[in-house]
Amino acid sequence: MRNYRYGRYVYGPDPLALPFDVRGAVDEMGDSILAGADPADALRDLLRRGLGDRAGRRGLDDLLRRVRDRQREIRGSGRLDGILEQARALLDTAVGQERAELFPDPGDEARMREADLDALPADTAQAIRQLAGYDWRSPAARQTFEQLRELLRSEVLDSQFRGMRQVMQNPDPQAMQRVKDMLADLNEMLAADARGEHTQADFDRFMERHGDLFPDQPQNLEELVDSLISRMAAAERLLRSLSEGQRQELAGLMASALDDAGLAAEMARLADALRARRPELDRAGMSGGVQMSGEEPLGLGDATTALAELADLAELETALGQDYPGASLDDIDEEAVRRAFGRQAVDDIEALRRIERELERQGYLTRNAGQLELTPKAVRRLGDTALRRIFSDLSFGRSGDHDLRDAGQAGELTGTTRAWEFGDEQPLDVPTTVRNALLRGGRPAPGRPVRLAAADFEVAETERRSAAVVSLLVDLSYSMQLRGTWAAAKQTALALHALLRSRFPQDAIQVVGFSNYARELRETELAGLGWDMVQGTNLHHALLLAGRHIDKHPDHEPVVLIVTDGEPTAHLQRDGRSWFGWPPSPETVELTLAEVDKMTRRHAALNIFMLADDARLSAFVDNVARRNGGRVLQAAPEHLGEYVIRDFLRTRGVSRR
């Protein structure tokens, strides 16, 4: 018998995985785009927010918040002058222990020693240098002073090489020599690289010999140099964060420690090599210091680590902010994210990058001359989503013909039937259904029921409704944006397009935008369309265009829907130029009403949706309703789409019970 083992597919992308679903991302971008944002800004807003539970990933804003929280935590972790305090405390302890040893001795030598101790400089570094050759009488004082020197050596080395303090905690007699050898080899390797003679094999040999001194385990020379420069810049930033007196004292301590360890020359050579390799280090060194608010004194190595991490977080904050020209998710350093927040945060960044890639790969976004644009597919998606949202708000149920799948659409019964399909809502033809069951199973025995199968059911077909010619006239004036109604108007236009495309494909739709002039708008223009910062609400021109559209389809049922927040204030003159006047001139009103009368003669009812509670607008639309017989509805922006779609379905004779 053959055995099989099952496990995760590890040979590349899962061939059976579903395509990455970015439709939710398109919908969220659509909300921003309909409100007036361009696709690039809408995508940036989406990446800031993330997709939450739907994608299981956080956005850039959440990561930014975590960066800033971490920055505050580090700044509150302690004081940068801790090493000065520790060094002064140990020095005072050693001197006190020596004085205690000398005090009982009445001899002149003891008094001379006390005089030497009294004459020690106030500067800690100078005092340590002066005591370097002092012959301690007290064994305890000698031990304390050696502890001070070891502390300074380990802290200074740890400020340059992260983790060196742990290496030096229990130094064997050869420990310092190993550090000297490492520095010599490192300087030789940097010199060879400057000459173009360095190879990866050289670096591998270096790490074989000295790898235990580098806990970060860099993989090549560049990674090692990055780490060293980060520490070097942080150490210089530490010095700039102190007062002038503290800065001089700490610089003296560091120089004293390096001299004492015999490392001053090699460390100076390393600093010169790093500056030659990265000249920007000197420019970065001109930046200001860092304010720390904690009470706990930090050692030199810990303070340097804190400032290095703050520098990394500052760069990460800039990259996550994406607020500079040409910003891209590729600018975010995954390694910096991993160091700060772990693998999950890296996965969050990769999920956001995937959204950006998939929006282009799946045909929702495209780049034209470097500009991000919505594709027709994306615009159709926005319309479908807008329509779906509107139908979810409608109070009626799902009966009627909106979702019919047969040839008829909510017309009269034709007298014919067809086989039932899943989702059909047409009336069930009971006689034909029972007949099919009898033909299939034969006549049942007396008293036994007729057993029906799914294949037996038939539904009654309905007549196809006549086609309609639809004109939606949308006000593009600046007041639409000022009143916050512009996004709702665009969403309504897209939803109407989607409704006709999917449910009434035989209908002919036209969307006309009007401000000082009117113009026909294609579906692909609607999503990114902006309002017009011009004077004039030229309903006269809009009705002219709508009338031409209706005349092109004489056999269609005319439907005209008007969305506006103001009375007409402009008209088209004989020479084709727009004329504006406020208050509206008699000629503007006369010409607009003349087009209304033409619509009435075409049997086209004008249904007007008012988006403002304005007395002059109300008077005008009431006059239009009396002359034309259409309806006037005052709609809040959040319900505009619902009102327009409901009115259109009513006009088309769709019953929604």
ZAMARGU-4260 file (C-alpha; in steps of 0.2 Angstrom, whole numbers, plus 5000, padded with zeros to 4 digits):
<rodrens>
0) 5000/5000/5000 | 5007/5017/4995 | 5009/5030/5009 | 5006/5049/5006 | 5012/5063/5017
5) 5004/5080/5016 | 5012/5097/5021 | 5013/5115/5017 | 5018/5119/4999 | 5036/5127/5000
10) 5041/5128/4982 | 5035/5145/4978 | 5018/5154/4979 | 5003/5142/4982 | 4996/5137/4965
15) 4979/5134/4973 | 4978/5151/4983 | 4964/5163/4978 | 4969/5179/4970 | 4973/5193/4983
20) 4956/5202/4986 | 4959/5220/4984 | 4941/5225/4981 | 4939/5231/4999 | 4954/5242/4996
25) 4946/5249/4980 | 4930/5253/4990 | 4940/5262/5004 | 4950/5272/4991 | 4933/5276/4982
30) 4927/5285/4998 | 4942/5297/4997 | 4941/5299/4979 | 4923/5304/4978 | 4926/5316/4992
35) 4939/5325/4980 | 4955/5316/4983 | 4966/5311/4968 | 4970/5292/4967 | 4988/5294/4974
40) 4981/5303/4989 | 4967/5291/4991 | 4980/5276/4991 | 4991/5285/5003 | 4976/5288/5015
45) 4972/5269/5013 | 4990/5264/5017 | 4990/5275/5032 | 4974/5267/5039 | 4977/5249/5034
50) 4963/5237/5030 | 4960/5232/5048 | 4952/5215/5051 | 4948/5212/5033 | 4967/5210/5029
55) 4973/5206/5047 | 4986/5220/5045 | 4989/5237/5052 | 4992/5253/5043 | 5006/5266/5043
60) 4998/5277/5056 | 4997/5263/5068 | 5016/5259/5065 | 5019/5278/5067 | 5010/5278/5084
65) 5021/5263/5090 | 5037/5273/5084 | 5032/5288/5094 | 5027/5278/5109 | 5044/5270/5108
70) 5053/5286/5106 | 5044/5293/5122 | 5049/5277/5131 | 5067/5279/5127 | 5068/5297/5131
75) 5060/5293/5148 | 5072/5279/5152 | 5086/5288/5160 | 5099/5302/5160 | 5113/5304/5148
80) 5126/5310/5161 | 5125/5293/5171 | 5142/5288/5167 | 5149/5304/5174 | 5139/5301/5190
85) 5145/5283/5191 | 5163/5288/5188 | 5163/5302/5201 | 5155/5290/5213 | 5168/5277/5211
90) 5182/5290/5212 | 5175/5298/5228 | 5174/5280/5235 | 5192/5276/5231 | 5198/5292/5238
95) 5188/5290/5254 | 5194/5273/5256 | 5212/5279/5254 | 5209/5293/5267 | 5202/5281/5279
100) 5218/5270/5277 | 5229/5285/5279 | 5221/5294/5294 | 5227/5283/5308 | 5245/5285/5302
105) 5254/5299/5311 | 5269/5299/5299 | 5274/5313/5286 | 5271/5302/5271 | 5253/5299/5276
110) 5251/5318/5277 | 5259/5320/5260 | 5248/5308/5252 | 5233/5317/5260 | 5239/5333/5252
115) 5240/5325/5235 | 5222/5319/5237 | 5217/5336/5242 | 5225/5343/5227 | 5216/5332/5214
120) 5207/5342/5200 | 5188/5344/5201 | 5187/5336/5183 | 5185/5318/5185 | 5195/5313/5169
125) 5210/5324/5175 | 5209/5316/5193 | 5209/5299/5185 | 5224/5303/5175 | 5233/5310/5190
130) 5229/5294/5200 | 5235/5282/5186 | 5252/5281/5194 | 5247/5283/5212 | 5253/5269/5224
135) 5237/5265/5234 | 5240/5262/5252 | 5222/5254/5254 | 5219/5238/5245 | 5200/5242/5245
140) 5204/5259/5237 | 5215/5250/5224 | 5202/5238/5220 | 5189/5252/5218 | 5200/5262/5207
145) 5203/5247/5196 | 5184/5244/5195 | 5182/5262/5189 | 5195/5259/5176 | 5187/5243/5170
150) 5170/5252/5170 | 5177/5266/5159 | 5186/5254/5147 | 5170/5243/5145 | 5158/5257/5143
155) 5169/5267/5131 | 5171/5251/5120 | 5153/5247/5121 | 5149/5264/5115 | 5159/5260/5099
160) 5155/5242/5098 | 5138/5236/5104 | 5139/5221/5115 | 5157/5224/5120 | 5153/5227/5138
165) 5146/5209/5139 | 5162/5203/5132 | 5172/5213/5144 | 5162/5208/5160 | 5174/5194/5165
170) 5190/5199/5156 | 5203/5186/5155 | 5221/5192/5153 | 5220/5190/5134 | 5203/5199/5133
175) 5211/5217/5129 | 5223/5209/5117 | 5209/5201/5108 | 5201/5218/5106 | 5217/5226/5100
180) 5219/5212/5087 | 5201/5215/5081 | 5204/5233/5079 | 5220/5231/5070 | 5212/5218/5058
185) 5197/5229/5056 | 5207/5244/5051 | 5217/5234/5039 | 5201/5227/5031 | 5194/5245/5029
190) 5211/5250/5021 | 5211/5236/5009 | 5193/5240/5004 | 5198/5258/5001 | 5211/5251/4989
195) 5198/5240/4980 | 5206/5224/4987 | 5194/5218/4999 | 5183/5202/4996 | 5169/5193/5005
200) 5181/5179/5009 | 5192/5192/5019 | 5176/5197/5028 | 5172/5179/5032 | 5189/5176/5039
205) 5188/5192/5050 | 5171/5185/5057 | 5178/5168/5060 | 5192/5176/5071 | 5182/5190/5079
210) 5164/5186/5077 | 5160/5183/5095 | 5164/5202/5098 | 5149/5207/5086 | 5133/5200/5093
215) 5123/5207/5078 | 5133/5196/5067 | 5134/5207/5051 | 5134/5197/5035 | 5146/5208/5025
220) 5158/5224/5027 | 5144/5236/5023 | 5133/5230/5037 | 5147/5231/5049 | 5151/5248/5043
225) 5133/5253/5045 | 5133/5247/5063 | 5149/5256/5068 | 5144/5272/5060 | 5127/5271/5069
230) 5136/5269/5086 | 5149/5283/5081 | 5135/5295/5077 | 5126/5291/5093 | 5141/5294/5103
235) 5144/5311/5096 | 5125/5315/5098 | 5127/5310/5116 | 5141/5322/5118 | 5131/5336/5110
240) 5116/5332/5122 | 5127/5337/5137 | 5132/5354/5144 | 5148/5361/5139 | 5156/5356/5156
245) 5149/5338/5155 | 5154/5336/5137 | 5172/5341/5141 | 5172/5329/5156 | 5165/5314/5147
250) 5177/5317/5132 | 5191/5317/5144 | 5185/5301/5152 | 5184/5292/5135 | 5201/5298/5130
255) 5208/5293/5147 | 5200/5275/5145 | 5207/5273/5128 | 5224/5278/5132 | 5224/5267/5147
260) 5219/5252/5137 | 5232/5256/5123 | 5218/5258/5110 | 5218/5277/5107 | 5228/5276/5091
265) 5218/5261/5083 | 5202/5270/5088 | 5207/5286/5080 | 5212/5277/5064 | 5195/5268/5064
270) 5186/5285/5066 | 5196/5292/5051 | 5192/5277/5040 | 5174/5278/5044 | 5173/5297/5041
275) 5182/5294/5024 | 5170/5281/5019 | 5154/5291/5024 | 5158/5309/5023 | 5140/5313/5028
280) 5144/5308/5046 | 5152/5325/5049 | 5136/5334/5042 | 5125/5323/5053 | 5136/5327/5068
285) 5131/5346/5066 | 5113/5341/5072 | 5107/5345/5089 | 5107/5334/5104 | 5093/5324/5112
290) 5083/5328/5128 | 5081/5314/5140 | 5068/5315/5154 | 5072/5300/5164 | 5079/5300/5182
295) 5089/5283/5181 | 5107/5286/5176 | 5112/5277/5161 | 5129/5270/5157 | 5139/5276/5142
300) 5135/5260/5132 | 5117/5261/5137 | 5115/5279/5133 | 5124/5277/5116 | 5112/5262/5112
305) 5097/5273/5117 | 5103/5287/5105 | 5107/5275/5091 | 5089/5268/5093 | 5081/5285/5093
310) 5091/5289/5077 | 5084/5274/5069 | 5067/5278/5075 | 5068/5295/5068 | 5072/5289/5051
315) 5059/5276/5052 | 5046/5289/5057 | 5051/5299/5042 | 5049/5284/5030 | 5032/5279/5038
320) 5026/5297/5037 | 5027/5297/5018 | 5026/5316/5018 | 5040/5320/5006 | 5041/5321/4987
325) 5043/5304/4979 | 5038/5294/4995 | 5036/5275/4993 | 5034/5260/5004 | 5050/5254/4997
330) 5059/5268/5007 | 5054/5259/5023 | 5069/5249/5030 | 5062/5232/5034 | 5077/5228/5045
335) 5074/5244/5056 | 5056/5239/5057 | 5061/5221/5063 | 5073/5228/5076 | 5060/5240/5083
340) 5044/5229/5083 | 5048/5212/5077 | 5043/5201/5063 | 5024/5204/5063 | 5027/5223/5060
345) 5037/5218/5044 | 5023/5207/5039 | 5011/5222/5041 | 5022/5232/5029 | 5023/5218/5016
350) 5004/5217/5016 | 5003/5235/5013 | 5015/5234/4998 | 5006/5219/4992 | 4990/5230/4992
355) 4999/5243/4981 | 5006/5230/4969 | 4989/5221/4967 | 4979/5236/4964 | 4990/5239/4948
360) 4992/5220/4944 | 4973/5217/4945 | 4969/5232/4934 | 4962/5244/4946 | 4976/5257/4945
365) 4987/5262/4931 | 5002/5275/4930 | 5001/5288/4916 | 5017/5299/4914 | 5021/5295/4933
370) 5003/5299/4939 | 4992/5286/4947 | 4975/5285/4939 | 4959/5274/4941 | 4956/5262/4927
375) 4938/5259/4920 | 4937/5243/4930 | 4940/5253/4946 | 4927/5266/4941 | 4914/5252/4938
380) 4919/5244/4955 | 4915/5261/4963 | 4899/5262/4955 | 4894/5244/4959 | 4899/5248/4977
385) 4889/5264/4978 | 4874/5255/4971 | 4876/5241/4984 | 4876/5253/4998 | 4861/5262/4992
390) 4851/5246/4990 | 4856/5241/5008 | 4848/5258/5014 | 4832/5256/5004 | 4818/5250/5016
395) 4809/5238/5004 | 4814/5220/5002 | 4820/5210/4987 | 4804/5206/4979 | 4800/5213/4962
400) 4811/5212/4946 | 4827/5221/4951 | 4837/5204/4952 | 4827/5194/4939 | 4837/5182/4928
405) 4825/5179/4914 | 4821/5188/4899 | 4807/5199/4907 | 4809/5213/4919 | 4794/5215/4930
410) 4782/5217/4916 | 4765/5208/4913 | 4765/5189/4912 | 4767/5182/4895 | 4758/5166/4897
415) 4774/5156/4894 | 4785/5147/4907 | 4803/5141/4909 | 4812/5130/4921 | 4816/5137/4938
420) 4833/5142/4942 | 4841/5145/4959 | 4837/5163/4964 | 4822/5166/4953 | 4808/5176/4961
425) 4795/5175/4948 | 4778/5167/4952 | 4778/5148/4952 | 4768/5140/4938 | 4760/5127/4949
430) 4750/5117/4936 | 4765/5115/4925 | 4776/5110/4940 | 4764/5096/4945 | 4762/5090/4927
435) 4781/5089/4926 | 4782/5078/4942 | 4768/5067/4935 | 4777/5064/4919 | 4793/5060/4927
440) 4786/5049/4941 | 4770/5043/4935 | 4753/5043/4943 | 4755/5039/4962 | 4744/5027/4971
445) 4728/5033/4978 | 4731/5042/4994 | 4750/5044/4990 | 4757/5062/4988 | 4765/5068/4972
450) 4783/5069/4975 | 4792/5085/4967 | 4810/5087/4962 | 4819/5103/4959 | 4819/5099/4940
455) 4800/5099/4940 | 4798/5117/4945 | 4793/5130/4932 | 4791/5149/4934 | 4780/5161/4924
460) 4790/5173/4912 | 4786/5192/4911 | 4786/5204/4897 | 4802/5214/4894 | 4800/5233/4899
465) 4803/5246/4886 | 4820/5254/4886 | 4822/5271/4894 | 4833/5286/4889 | 4840/5293/4905
470) 4848/5310/4909 | 4856/5314/4926 | 4860/5332/4927 | 4872/5336/4941 | 4877/5353/4948
475) 4896/5356/4948 | 4896/5373/4956 | 4908/5377/4970 | 4893/5378/4982 | 4891/5359/4981
480) 4908/5357/4989 | 4905/5370/5002 | 4889/5362/5007 | 4897/5345/5008 | 4886/5337/4994
485) 4898/5335/4980 | 4904/5317/4985 | 4886/5311/4987 | 4882/5318/4970 | 4896/5309/4962
490) 4892/5293/4971 | 4874/5294/4965 | 4880/5296/4947 | 4891/5281/4948 | 4877/5271/4956
495) 4865/5275/4943 | 4878/5271/4929 | 4880/5254/4938 | 4862/5251/4940 | 4858/5254/4921
500) 4874/5244/4916 | 4870/5228/4926 | 4850/5229/4927 | 4844/5239/4913 | 4857/5237/4899
505) 4845/5242/4886 | 4843/5259/4893 | 4854/5274/4887 | 4861/5285/4901 | 4869/5302/4900
510) 4877/5311/4914 | 4878/5330/4912 | 4888/5341/4924 | 4884/5360/4924 | 4891/5375/4932
515) 4894/5391/4920 | 4893/5378/4906 | 4886/5361/4904 | 4896/5346/4898 | 4893/5327/4896
520) 4903/5316/4908 | 4909/5299/4904 | 4908/5286/4918 | 4927/5285/4919 | 4928/5304/4922
525) 4915/5304/4937 | 4926/5297/4951 | 4940/5309/4949 | 4929/5324/4944 | 4931/5340/4954
530) 4919/5354/4956 | 4921/5370/4946 | 4927/5386/4955 | 4917/5397/4943 | 4901/5408/4945
535) 4885/5401/4937 | 4873/5387/4938 | 4868/5385/4920 | 4853/5373/4920 | 4848/5380/4903
540) 4863/5372/4895 | 4861/5356/4904 | 4843/5354/4898 | 4848/5358/4880 | 4861/5343/4881
545) 4848/5332/4889 | 4835/5336/4876 | 4847/5331/4862 | 4851/5315/4871 | 4832/5311/4872
550) 4829/5316/4854 | 4842/5303/4848 | 4832/5289/4856 | 4814/5293/4851 | 4807/5276/4855
555) 4814/5276/4873 | 4805/5281/4888 | 4813/5298/4894 | 4819/5300/4912 | 4827/5316/4918
560) 4834/5318/4935 | 4841/5335/4941 | 4853/5336/4957 | 4856/5354/4962 | 4858/5366/4977
565) 4854/5382/4969 | 4843/5391/4956 | 4849/5394/4939 | 4860/5409/4938 | 4867/5407/4920
570) 4862/5404/4903 | 4869/5401/4885 | 4869/5415/4874 | 4866/5415/4855 | 4885/5416/4852
575) 4888/5401/4863 | 4895/5410/4877 | 4889/5409/4895 | 4881/5424/4904 | 4880/5425/4923
580) 4869/5436/4934 | 4865/5437/4952 | 4851/5438/4956 | 4845/5428/4941 | 4841/5439/4927
585) 4823/5437/4919 | 4832/5431/4903 | 4840/5416/4912 | 4824/5411/4920 | 4814/5413/4904
590) 4827/5403/4893 | 4828/5389/4907 | 4809/5387/4908 | 4808/5387/4889 | 4819/5371/4890
595) 4808/5364/4903 | 4793/5367/4892 | 4802/5357/4878 | 4805/5343/4890 | 4786/5343/4894
600) 4782/5341/4876 | 4794/5327/4875 | 4784/5319/4889 | 4799/5319/4900 | 4795/5322/4918
605) 4809/5332/4927 | 4812/5325/4945 | 4822/5338/4954 | 4832/5334/4970 | 4835/5349/4981
610) 4851/5349/4991 | 4848/5366/5000 | 4834/5373/5009 | 4833/5389/5000 | 4818/5400/4997
615) 4822/5406/4979 | 4827/5388/4974 | 4811/5381/4981 | 4801/5394/4972 | 4809/5390/4955
620) 4808/5371/4957 | 4789/5373/4962 | 4786/5383/4946 | 4795/5369/4936 | 4785/5356/4944
625) 4768/5365/4940 | 4774/5367/4921 | 4781/5350/4919 | 4772/5338/4931 | 4788/5331/4938
630) 4792/5329/4956 | 4802/5339/4969 | 4811/5330/4983 | 4822/5338/4996 | 4836/5326/5000
635) 4849/5326/5014 | 4866/5322/5006 | 4868/5306/5015 | 4851/5300/5007 | 4853/5307/4990
640) 4858/5291/4981 | 4844/5282/4990 | 4831/5295/4984 | 4838/5295/4966 | 4838/5277/4964
645) 4821/5274/4972 | 4814/5288/4960 | 4822/5280/4945 | 4815/5263/4949 | 4798/5270/4952
650) 4799/5279/4935 | 4804/5263/4927 | 4789/5254/4934 | 4798/5243/4946 | 4788/5237/4961
655) 4798/5235/4977 | 4786/5227/4990
</rodrens>
